[in-house]
Amino acid sequence: GLRALGLTMPEGATANFGVSAGDATNMRRIHEALKARGIMLPYVAAYSGIPAEGLLRFAVFANHTAAQLDHLVAELRTLL
């Protein structure tokens, strides 16, 4: 679903990954909008090895349902 939104994803299966979505201002906006909607998708501004503009950090757990993940993608679609 994230690739369909035009986001560049890491290759392979991983539960924790970062995605860039424009500049820092845009990613902060996305983070705050999702947080207001009850979805926690952290914006990481600085960390070793990440782009200068930062990234949105996804962490998918076994107890996340398909419906929750679909909801996240749908909400992101409205914000990107």
N, CA, C and O of each residue as an XYZ file, in Angstrom:
320
protein
N       0.800     -1.201      0.000
C       0.000      0.000      0.000
C       0.843      1.267      0.000
O       0.493      2.246     -0.659
N       1.950      1.256      0.732
C       2.808      2.442      0.788
C       3.493      2.697     -0.552
O       3.651      3.847     -0.964
N       3.893      1.644     -1.221
C       4.498      1.804     -2.552
C       3.483      2.396     -3.526
O       3.837      3.221     -4.368
N       2.238      1.980     -3.414
C       1.189      2.510     -4.285
C       0.990      4.007     -4.073
O       0.489      4.696     -4.962
N       1.375      4.512     -2.913
C       1.300      5.946     -2.626
C       2.511      6.696     -3.151
O       2.593      7.918     -3.032
N       3.456      5.955     -3.735
C       4.658      6.580     -4.276
C       5.811      6.675     -3.299
O       6.808      7.339     -3.580
N       5.688      6.015     -2.149
C       6.766      6.046     -1.158
C       7.792      4.976     -1.486
O       7.440      3.877     -1.916
N       9.046      5.296     -1.285
C      10.131      4.350     -1.526
C      10.313      3.499     -0.282
O      10.572      4.007      0.810
N      10.173      2.203     -0.471
C      10.256      1.261      0.642
C      11.558      0.485      0.579
O      12.117      0.288     -0.501
N      12.047      0.040      1.741
C      13.225     -0.831      1.722
C      12.877     -2.179      1.094
O      11.740     -2.641      1.191
N      13.846     -2.796      0.463
C      13.638     -4.125     -0.116
C      13.594     -5.161      0.993
O      14.226     -4.986      2.034
N      12.859     -6.229      0.778
C      12.789     -7.312      1.754
C      11.739     -7.054      2.814
O      11.112     -5.995      2.855
N      11.565     -8.033      3.657
C      10.581     -7.954      4.733
C      11.240     -7.415      5.997
O      12.241     -7.955      6.467
N      10.677     -6.363      6.532
C      11.160     -5.798      7.783
C       9.998     -5.135      8.503
O       9.097     -4.590      7.866
N      10.015     -5.180      9.803
C       8.927     -4.599     10.587
C       9.195     -3.155     10.976
O       8.265     -2.428     11.328
N      10.447     -2.728     10.918
C      10.831     -1.364     11.291
C      11.590     -0.743     10.136
O      12.598     -1.279      9.674
N      11.093      0.397      9.675
C      11.754      1.056      8.546
C      11.366      2.523      8.524
O      10.357      2.930      9.099
N      12.189      3.301      7.850
C      11.941      4.723      7.703
C      11.631      5.061      6.259
O      12.144      4.433      5.333
N      10.778      6.068      6.081
C      10.361      6.510      4.753
C      10.426      8.029      4.709
O       9.964      8.703      5.630
N      10.994      8.560      3.650
C      10.975     10.007      3.433
C       9.731     10.360      2.637
O       9.337      9.643      1.718
N       9.121     11.479      3.007
C       7.922     11.961      2.311
C       8.022     13.472      2.168
O       7.305     14.226      2.826
N       8.916     13.891      1.302
C       9.109     15.326      1.120
C      10.103     15.885      2.111
O      11.001     15.182      2.574
N       9.937     17.151      2.431
C      10.879     17.803      3.341
C      10.438     17.640      4.799
O       9.395     17.057      5.092
N      11.261     18.170      5.695
C      10.998     18.034      7.132
C       9.656     18.641      7.523
O       8.929     18.067      8.334
N       9.323     19.787      6.957
C       8.054     20.446      7.284
C       6.878     19.558      6.914
O       5.923     19.441      7.682
N       6.938     18.935      5.753
C       5.860     18.055      5.317
C       5.745     16.826      6.213
O       4.641     16.423      6.578
N       6.876     16.236      6.566
C       6.823     15.040      7.411
C       6.328     15.374      8.816
O       5.622     14.572      9.426
N       6.688     16.542      9.335
C       6.139     16.964     10.636
C       4.621     17.145     10.533
O       3.883     16.760     11.439
N       4.166     17.728      9.432
C       2.731     17.926      9.207
C       2.002     16.579      9.175
O       0.947     16.427      9.791
N       2.557     15.617      8.465
C       1.962     14.284      8.385
C       1.917     13.642      9.770
O       0.894     13.088     10.171
N       3.027     13.721     10.493
C       3.092     13.161     11.849
C       1.996     13.756     12.737
O       1.266     13.020     13.401
N       1.884     15.079     12.747
C       0.902     15.745     13.611
C      -0.534     15.418     13.191
O      -1.393     15.206     14.047
N      -0.799     15.375     11.888
C      -2.148     15.061     11.411
C      -2.547     13.641     11.782
O      -3.677     13.403     12.208
N      -1.629     12.698     11.623
C      -1.932     11.313     11.993
C      -2.111     11.177     13.499
O      -2.998     10.456     13.956
N      -1.280     11.860     14.267
C      -1.402     11.809     15.721
C      -2.773     12.322     16.157
O      -3.386     11.756     17.062
N      -3.253     13.380     15.524
C      -4.574     13.921     15.849
C      -5.681     12.928     15.505
O      -6.776     12.995     16.064
N      -5.397     12.010     14.588
C      -6.366     10.989     14.174
C      -6.167      9.673     14.922
O      -6.791      8.666     14.588
N      -5.294      9.682     15.937
C      -5.089      8.497     16.760
C      -4.092      7.500     16.206
O      -4.055      6.350     16.644
N      -3.283      7.927     15.248
C      -2.282      7.046     14.645
C      -0.904      7.592     14.978
O      -0.608      8.751     14.687
N      -0.061      6.769     15.584
C       1.278      7.222     15.936
C       2.272      6.777     14.868
O       2.593      5.594     14.760
N       2.749      7.727     14.090
C       3.786      7.500     13.092
C       4.840      8.566     13.351
O       4.724      9.688     12.857
N       5.870      8.224     14.125
C       6.842      9.224     14.537
C       7.636      9.832     13.376
O       7.978      9.156     12.406
N       7.914     11.118     13.509
C       8.856     11.800     12.635
C      10.184     11.839     13.371
O      10.258     12.326     14.499
N      11.231     11.329     12.737
C      12.571     11.328     13.326
C      13.380     12.379     12.588
O      13.659     12.233     11.397
N      13.760     13.442     13.295
C      14.467     14.559     12.665
C      15.949     14.279     12.480
O      16.549     14.728     11.503
N      16.531     13.559     13.389
C      17.970     13.326     13.306
C      18.316     11.973     13.915
O      17.882     11.632     15.016
N      19.095     11.230     13.179
C      19.583      9.940     13.649
C      20.707      9.542     12.705
O      20.684      9.898     11.527
N      21.652      8.835     13.194
C      22.795      8.428     12.380
C      22.350      7.669     11.135
O      21.619      6.682     11.226
N      22.792      8.133      9.985
C      22.545      7.428      8.735
C      21.252      7.757      8.016
O      20.984      7.195      6.954
N      20.438      8.658      8.567
C      19.196      9.011      7.868
C      19.409     10.297      7.072
O      20.358     11.037      7.331
N      18.532     10.563      6.106
C      18.664     11.787      5.316
C      18.562     13.034      6.195
O      17.988     12.991      7.283
N      19.114     14.128      5.720
C      19.129     15.385      6.480
C      17.726     15.871      6.835
O      17.533     16.488      7.882
N      16.742     15.600      5.972
C      15.369     16.052      6.241
C      14.640     15.158      7.232
O      13.528     15.480      7.649
N      15.247     14.042      7.614
C      14.618     13.113      8.555
C      13.777     12.084      7.831
O      13.898     11.911      6.618
N      12.921     11.400      8.582
C      12.051     10.390      7.994
C      10.901     10.059      8.927
O      10.922     10.386     10.114
N       9.904      9.406      8.366
C       8.794      8.868      9.148
C       9.147      7.430      9.487
O       9.532      6.662      8.604
N       9.021      7.057     10.752
C       9.459      5.737     11.200
C       8.263      4.817     11.421
O       7.420      5.059     12.285
N       8.211      3.772     10.630
C       7.158      2.768     10.736
C       7.649      1.619     11.610
O       8.800      1.197     11.506
N       6.775      1.122     12.465
C       7.053     -0.061     13.276
C       5.776     -0.905     13.268
O       4.775     -0.548     13.890
N       5.832     -2.018     12.559
C       4.670     -2.889     12.417
C       4.836     -4.069     13.364
O       5.878     -4.725     13.381
N       3.802     -4.329     14.148
C       3.844     -5.401     15.128
C       2.869     -6.515     14.750
O       1.939     -6.301     13.972
N       3.088     -7.691     15.304
C       2.241     -8.851     15.005
C       0.789     -8.618     15.388
O      -0.109     -9.217     14.796
N       0.548     -7.757     16.368
C      -0.834     -7.532     16.793
C      -1.529     -6.413     16.013
O      -2.690     -6.112     16.290
N      -0.849     -5.791     15.048
C      -1.531     -4.867     14.144
C      -2.399     -5.692     13.189
O      -1.941     -6.678     12.612
N      -3.635     -5.282     13.035
C      -4.538     -6.006     12.142
C      -4.415     -5.463     10.718
O      -3.910     -4.362     10.498
N      -4.883     -6.252      9.769
C      -4.900     -5.792      8.375
C      -5.747     -4.529      8.257
O      -5.414     -3.626      7.491
N      -6.825     -4.466      9.003
C      -7.698     -3.287      8.970
C      -6.958     -2.045      9.474
O      -7.126     -0.961      8.915
N      -6.148     -2.189     10.513
C      -5.374     -1.055     11.023
C      -4.361     -0.578      9.989
O      -4.194      0.625      9.786
N      -3.693     -1.510      9.345
C      -2.702     -1.135      8.335
C      -3.374     -0.490      7.133
O      -2.853      0.478      6.578
N      -4.518     -1.012      6.729
C      -5.277     -0.405      5.634
C      -5.723      1.007      6.007
O      -5.699      1.913      5.174
N      -6.126      1.187      7.256
C      -6.544      2.510      7.744
C      -5.370      3.493      7.678
O      -5.544      4.635      7.255
N      -4.197      3.063      8.086
C      -3.005      3.910      8.011
C      -2.747      4.336      6.575
O      -2.522      5.518      6.314
N      -2.776      3.406      5.651
C      -2.531      3.723      4.239
C      -3.591      4.697      3.729
O      -3.268      5.638      3.005
N      -4.837      4.481      4.098
C      -5.918      5.374      3.664
C      -5.724      6.787      4.201
O      -5.920      7.766      3.481
N      -5.341      6.885      5.460
C      -5.101      8.205      6.055
C      -3.896      8.885      5.395
O      -3.932     10.083      5.116
N      -2.840      8.124      5.151
C      -1.677      8.688      4.469
C      -2.049      9.192      3.079
O      -1.558     10.231      2.638
N      -2.908      8.459      2.398
C      -3.338      8.850      1.045
C      -3.939     10.256      1.074
O      -3.735     11.028      0.138
N      -4.675     10.600      2.133
C      -5.296     11.919      2.224
C      -4.282     13.014      2.535
O      -4.546     14.193      2.299
N      -3.120     12.627      3.065
C      -2.131     13.623      3.523
C      -0.968     13.831      2.559
O      -0.287     14.855      2.621
N      -0.740     12.883      1.684
C       0.419     12.990      0.784
C       0.095     13.826     -0.442
O       0.954     14.018     -1.302
